[in-house]
Structure formats: structure tokens, C-alpha cells
Amino acid sequence: MEIIASYRVSQRQNHFTSHQQEEIKKLNKEGKRVINLGRGNPDQPTFQPIVEEFLKASVKVKNQGYPPYGGKESLKEAIISFYKSEYDVELSNDEVTIFSGLLVALTALPMVLANPEDIVLTPNPAFFGYDAGIKMAGAVNYPLPLTIENNFLPQYSSIPKEILEKSKLLFLNYPNNPTGAGANDEFFKETVAFAKENNLVVSHDFAYSDISFSGKSPSFLQAPGAKEVGIEIYTLSKTFNMAGFRIAFAVGNKEVISLLKGYIRASVGGTFGSVQDAVTYALLYSEKERGQLRKLYKERRDLVLSLLEEHNIDVIKSEGTFFIWIKLPKTIDDITFVEEFLAKEQVALIPCSTFGEFGKGYIRLSLVSDLKTIQLGIEKLIAFLEKKRVI
């Protein structure tokens, strides 16, 4: 019998990183040590007190049954307290819901807000996770160019009227993956006004909230009227080193939150209670560790910038995230360059055209390795570019 995938699944394409991982495995089997400066998985362990809290919670009988949909009340209270202390944002219980990871939330949003042929506005270049839910909903992805000339912020005035009339949802992400760019209060105020004028729901992906090098990153919900038009999604994967725990939460507009709760109830289900208890502790008692992690990434970022700038390599000074955005000379194709660099020098980077058309000509380097490994990888990159006589 022939099994045929639905159009929702068959539209999805493997990301470049899937292919690259296979190449890395092949090189490792050949005994060649690969320096992976392309990955986005934190190299540091989860803060130890959080792990201890998780272990204590895991033996509690109440956590061994089905968890409540939308999250435990204790976790919601911690989230409300966290947003008040961190961003001076007031939240109520019905403005909070929990997911088993960021990707679940990003996929759910188009499913609950967009019908087939509706338009979803997404940044370009962007994390691939936005596109998956759009395709599964049968909606259309309309790219908003992020360019250096506009500080990697979308230009709302350039969107055609006929596109806006069919648009239902706007995805944003600051600090931004993959560019490392930041956004300010004025931009979020402009976004709220734009969303109100065009009847759009805004979803701000705040995955790298804590990893900011130019002062504290603002929350979208700090903008006046933000809760009237949208939500913010917060994950602990990057900023608390909790990638394996698979948990995120959304806060903001209560109508959108209610729709998301309904989707989770019908499809994914709740999140393990012990994980929720660990996150409750993390949000309330990890300020010191978060500061130390931020300092670590800044030290790594500063090393990379120093080495690249010393050799006149065109690098964007990252304002946040654990990524560095590097511009290649115009004569070099980013995908070809990255594939050749891995094959010849055993260093993995990400070609940014894989994040969208407007990433073409850039490469992304991650800071989730120790200083010695990062320095070795950068030295290999500099030498490789010199061999090509482009620096």
C-alpha cells in the first residue's frame, strides 16, 4: 500500500542544518574533529538549583498524573511575578498559558488565527520555526525584509495595501535570530499602532530576552496597548540553559491566549508537572545565574568581534542572542562557502540564505562553545578567507 503524506506535511522541507548534521557525522566517523560553530544548542548545563528542584518535584505523586491544561496555577503566579519585576508589566491569570516548547507555540498561532490563503507577515531572514505552522495552516508567508540599512527592523510602510487586507498575524523576534539585532521601545510602539490600524495580531518571540549586550532588552508588552493586539512568547531554553526541558509560555491578549489553550487541549496536551515546578523556581530565584550567563556570552562575543575586526572582516556587532552575523564579500556564495569550509577545515557555520532571501551573502556563527574552541574556529575562518584572497 502506498502511503501519501497530507499537503500540510509534504510542504515542509528539511532545513540546511539537517543536511549539515549528516555531513558532520560523516566527518566524525572518518576521525576528523569538527568544530561546530553553527549549532544553537546551549553548551552550559541547566543551573544546578533548578535541576535539584526538578528532581525533588519528580517524586511527588501529584506530578505523576496528567498535568492541567494551560499550566499549573503556581507557575502562572510565578510568571506574573516575573513579568512584573523584570518588565513592570501587569498580567492576570487568563493572560498566561504554557507550552511544551517554543515550536509548539509558533506552530499553534497560525493554526488558531489564520485560514487557508490568509497572509502571515514574517521577518526575512528568520528562524525556520515560523514557516512550519504557516504551511500547516494553509496560510501564506509574506516576507518582511530585515536589512542593515534599516537596522534589521521591518519597514511597515513598504507593505502593499492588498497584502495588509489579507494579513492576520505578524511574527517578530528581538533580540533577533539570526542577525543579533535588537529593537527599542519606539519600534514596539510603532508596531502596536500598525497592528491596531490593520487589525493584526502580533506575536513577539522573546527567546533571547536575557542575552542582551546593550542594556536590557525591552518586552513587547511594555509598549502601551500591546496587550490589545498581541502576545509575547518566552522560552527558558536559551536564557536558563533548559533546552531539554521543552517548556515555554505565552503572555498577553486574553482572547489569543484562550485560543491557544484550546489548541493545546485538542492536540498536544499539558507539560510534565515537575518541569513546571522547576520553571517556577527558575523564574523566581535565578537572577544571579542569569547575570553570569549573560556575562559569559558577552565575553565570547567580544572575543569574536575583536578577532574579526582586527582582520577587517565585515561583522555586525551583535546586540543580543548568542549568534554573530558576518557578511561575506559579494563574490562569494554563502552556501558554497560554508560547505567548502566544513569539508576542508572541519568547521561548521550556517549560511544565512537558508533563513531567507535577505540572509544571502551572510554567515552565522554561534557562541555556544568555550573560548578556546571559538578562537580556533575563528582563526581557521580568517585563514580560509585569506586563502581566497578576500581579506
C-alpha positions in Angstrom: 0.0 0.0 0.0 1.3 3.5 -0.9 1.2 6.0 2.0 0.8 9.5 0.8 1.6 12.4 3.1 -1.0 15.2 3.5 -0.3 18.5 1.9 0.4 20.0 5.3 3.3 17.7 5.9 4.5 17.4 2.3 5.0 21.1 2.0 7.6 21.1 4.8 11.3 21.0 3.7 14.3 19.8 5.6 16.4 22.8 6.8 20.0 23.1 5.8 21.1 22.1 9.3 19.7 18.6 8.8 21.9 18.1 5.8 24.9 19.6 7.6 24.5 17.3 10.7 24.8 14.3 8.4 28.0 15.7 6.9 29.4 16.3 10.4 28.6 12.8 11.5 30.4 11.5 8.3 33.5 13.6 9.1 33.5 12.4 12.7 33.3 8.8 11.6 36.4 9.5 9.5 38.2 10.6 12.6 38.1 14.3 11.8 37.2 16.6 14.7 34.6 19.1 13.6 34.3 22.5 15.4 30.6 23.2 15.3 30.1 26.9 15.4 26.7 26.6 13.7 24.6 24.9 16.3 22.1 26.7 18.5 22.0 24.3 21.5 23.4 25.9 24.7 26.7 24.3 25.8 26.3 25.2 29.5 24.3 23.0 32.0 21.0 24.0 33.5 21.6 26.0 36.6 22.1 23.4 39.4 19.4 24.6 41.8 16.9 24.3 39.0 17.9 20.7 38.4 17.7 19.9 42.1 14.2 21.4 42.2 13.2 19.3 39.2 14.4 16.1 40.9 12.5 16.9 44.1 9.4 17.6 42.2 9.6 14.5 40.0 9.0 12.1 43.0 5.8 14.0 44.1 2.7 11.9 43.4 0.7 14.9 42.2 3.2 15.4 39.3 2.8 11.8 38.1 -0.8 12.3 36.8 -2.0 14.4 33.9 -0.9 18.0 34.2 -3.5 20.8 34.0 -4.1 22.3 30.5 -2.7 25.8 30.3 -0.3 25.2 33.2 -0.2 25.0 37.0 -1.5 27.9 39.0 1.8 28.1 40.8 3.7 28.5 37.6 1.3 31.1 36.3 1.7 33.1 39.5 5.5 32.9 39.1 5.2 34.1 35.5 3.0 37.1 36.6 5.5 37.9 39.3 8.5 37.6 36.9 7.0 39.9 34.3 6.1 42.5 37.0 9.6 42.5 38.5 11.5 42.2 35.1 9.4 44.5 32.9 6.9 46.2 35.1 4.1 44.5 33.1 0.9 43.6 34.8 -0.6 40.3 33.9 -3.7 38.4 35.0 -4.2 34.6 35.2 -6.2 34.5 31.9 -3.3 36.2 30.1 -0.9 33.3 30.6 -0.6 29.8 29.1 2.1 27.1 29.0 3.5 25.1 26.1 5.8 22.1 25.7 8.5 24.2 24.0 8.6 27.3 21.7 8.0 25.4 18.5 4.6 24.2 19.8 3.6 27.8 20.3 4.9 29.0 17.0 3.0 26.3 15.2 -0.2 26.8 17.1 -0.5 30.5 16.4 -1.2 30.2 12.6 -3.4 27.2 13.3 -5.7 29.2 15.5 -5.6 32.6 13.8 -5.1 32.0 10.0 -7.4 30.3 7.5 -6.2 28.9 4.2 -4.9 31.7 1.9 -4.7 34.3 4.7 -1.4 36.0 5.0 1.1 35.9 7.9 3.8 38.5 8.0 7.2 37.2 8.9 10.7 38.7 9.1 13.2 37.6 6.5 15.8 36.3 7.3 14.1 34.4 10.2 14.2 31.2 12.3 12.6 28.4 10.3 10.0 27.7 13.0 7.7 30.4 11.9 7.1 28.9 8.4 6.2 25.4 9.6 2.9 26.5 11.3 2.0 28.8 8.4 2.3 26.0 5.9 0.4 23.6 8.1 -2.4 26.1 8.4 -2.6 26.5 4.6 -1.8 30.2 5.0 0.7 32.3 3.0 4.0 33.6 4.3 4.7 37.2 3.3 8.4 38.2 4.0 9.4 41.5 5.6 13.0 42.3 4.7 15.4 42.8 7.5 18.4 44.8 6.2 21.4 46.5 7.7 20.2 49.8 6.2 17.1 49.6 8.4 18.9 48.2 11.5 17.3 44.8 10.8 13.8 46.2 11.6 10.8 45.6 9.2 9.6 48.7 7.4 5.8 48.6 7.7 5.2 51.4 5.3 6.6 49.3 2.4 3.9 46.6 2.8 1.3 46.8 -0.1 -2.3 47.6 0.9 -3.6 44.5 -0.7 -1.3 42.3 1.4 -2.3 44.0 4.6 -6.0 43.5 3.8 -5.4 39.7 3.9 -2.9 39.6 6.7 -3.9 38.1 10.1 -0.7 37.7 12.1 2.7 39.3 12.4 5.7 37.5 13.8 8.6 39.4 15.4 11.7 38.3 17.2 14.1 40.6 19.2 16.9 40.1 20.2 16.9 38.7 16.7 17.9 35.3 15.4 19.9 35.1 13.1 21.1 38.8 12.9 21.7 39.5 16.6 19.9 42.9 16.1 17.9 44.5 18.9 14.6 46.5 19.0 13.7 49.5 21.1 10.6 50.9 22.8 9.9 53.2 19.9 9.8 50.3 17.4 7.3 48.4 19.6 5.1 51.5 20.0 5.1 51.8 16.2 4.2 48.1 15.9 1.2 48.5 18.3 -0.1 51.4 16.2 0.5 49.4 13.0 -1.3 46.3 14.3 -4.3 48.4 15.5 -4.6 50.1 12.2 -4.6 46.9 10.2 -6.4 44.5 12.6 -3.3 42.3 13.1 -2.3 40.0 15.9 1.3 40.4 16.9 3.4 37.6 18.2 6.8 38.6 19.7 9.2 35.7 20.0 11.3 36.7 23.1 13.5 33.6 23.1 16.7 35.5 23.7 15.3 38.0 26.2 18.1 37.8 28.7 21.0 37.6 26.3 21.4 41.3 25.6 24.7 43.3 25.4 23.5 46.9 25.1 21.3 47.2 28.1 18.1 45.3 29.0 16.0 44.2 26.0 12.5 45.6 26.2 9.5 43.4 26.3 6.9 44.0 23.6 4.2 44.1 26.3 5.8 47.2 27.8 4.5 49.2 24.8 1.2 51.0 25.6 -1.7 49.0 24.2 0.4 45.9 23.3 -1.9 43.5 25.1 -4.8 44.8 23.0 -3.1 43.5 19.8 -0.8 40.6 20.7 1.2 38.3 22.8 4.8 37.5 23.8 6.3 34.0 23.8 9.0 33.3 26.3 11.1 30.2 26.4 13.7 29.1 29.0 15.7 27.0 26.5 18.4 29.7 25.9 18.4 32.0 28.8 18.2 29.4 31.6 20.0 26.6 29.7 16.8 24.5 29.8 16.6 23.4 26.2 16.0 19.8 27.1 13.1 20.6 29.4 10.9 21.7 26.5 8.8 24.4 28.0 7.7 27.9 27.0 4.9 30.2 27.9 2.8 32.9 26.2 1.5 36.1 27.8 -0.7 38.9 26.6 -4.0 39.2 24.9 -6.5 37.0 26.7 -8.5 36.2 23.6 -5.4 34.9 21.8 -4.3 33.0 25.0 -7.8 31.4 25.2 -7.5 30.2 21.6 -4.0 28.8 22.2 -5.3 26.9 25.3 -8.0 25.3 23.2 -5.5 24.2 20.6 -3.2 22.7 23.2 -6.1 20.9 24.8 -7.1 19.4 21.5 -3.7 18.4 20.2 -0.6 18.4 22.3 -1.7 18.2 25.9 -0.1 19.6 29.1 3.6 19.8 30.2 5.1 17.5 32.9 4.3 18.9 36.3 7.9 18.5 37.5 9.2 20.6 34.7 6.6 23.3 35.6 7.8 23.3 39.2 11.4 23.6 38.1 10.5 26.6 35.9 8.5 28.2 38.8 11.7 28.0 40.9 13.9 29.2 37.9 11.8 32.4 37.3 11.8 33.4 41.0 15.3 32.5 42.1 17.8 32.6 39.2 18.8 36.2 38.8 22.4 35.7 39.8 22.9 32.8 37.4 21.2 34.6 34.6 23.6 37.5 35.0 26.6 35.1 35.0 25.4 33.5 31.8 24.9 36.9 30.1 28.5 37.8 31.1 29.8 34.6 29.6 28.2 35.2 26.3 29.4 38.8 26.2 33.0 37.6 26.8 32.7 35.2 23.9 31.0 37.8 21.7 33.8 40.3 22.4 36.5 37.8 21.5 34.9 37.1 18.2 34.4 40.8 17.3 37.9 41.6 18.3 39.5 38.9 16.1 37.3 39.6 13.1 37.6 43.3 13.2 41.3 43.0 13.6 41.4 41.4 10.1 38.8 43.8 8.6 36.1 41.2 8.3 32.7 42.8 8.0 30.9 41.7 11.1 27.7 43.0 12.7 28.1 44.0 16.3 25.5 41.7 17.9 23.2 43.4 20.4 21.9 40.1 21.7 21.4 36.4 21.2 24.3 34.0 21.1 24.9 34.5 17.4 27.2 36.6 15.3 26.3 37.8 11.8 29.2 38.0 9.3 29.0 39.5 5.8 30.9 37.7 3.1 32.4 39.5 0.1 29.9 39.9 -2.8 31.7 37.4 -5.0 31.2 34.6 -2.5 28.0 32.4 -2.3 27.3 31.7 1.4 26.1 28.1 0.9 29.1 27.1 -1.2 31.4 28.8 1.2 30.0 27.1 4.3 30.0 23.6 2.6 33.6 24.1 1.4 34.8 25.4 4.8 33.3 22.3 6.5 34.8 19.9 4.0 38.3 21.5 4.0 38.7 22.9 7.5 36.2 20.9 9.5 34.5 24.0 10.9 30.7 24.3 10.7 28.9 27.6 10.2 25.4 28.4 8.9 24.8 30.0 5.5 22.2 32.7 6.1 20.4 32.4 2.8 18.9 29.3 4.5 17.0 31.7 6.7 15.5 33.6 3.8 16.3 35.6 0.7 17.6 38.6 2.7 20.1 36.5 4.5 22.0 35.8 1.3 25.7 36.7 1.5 25.9 36.3 5.2 27.1 33.5 7.5 26.0 32.9 11.2 28.4 31.9 13.9 27.2 30.8 17.3 28.8 31.4 20.7 27.8 28.1 22.4 31.4 26.7 22.6 34.2 27.5 25.0 36.6 30.4 24.3 39.4 28.1 23.1 37.2 26.4 20.6 35.7 29.6 19.3 39.1 31.2 18.9 40.4 28.2 17.0 37.3 28.2 14.7 37.7 32.0 14.1 41.4 31.6 13.3 40.5 28.9 10.7 37.9 31.2 9.2 40.3 34.1 8.9 42.9 31.8 7.3 40.3 30.4 4.9 39.3 33.8 3.8 42.9 34.8 3.3 43.4 31.8 1.1 40.6 33.0 -1.1 42.3 36.4 -1.1 39.2 38.3 0.0 40.7 40.0 3.1 
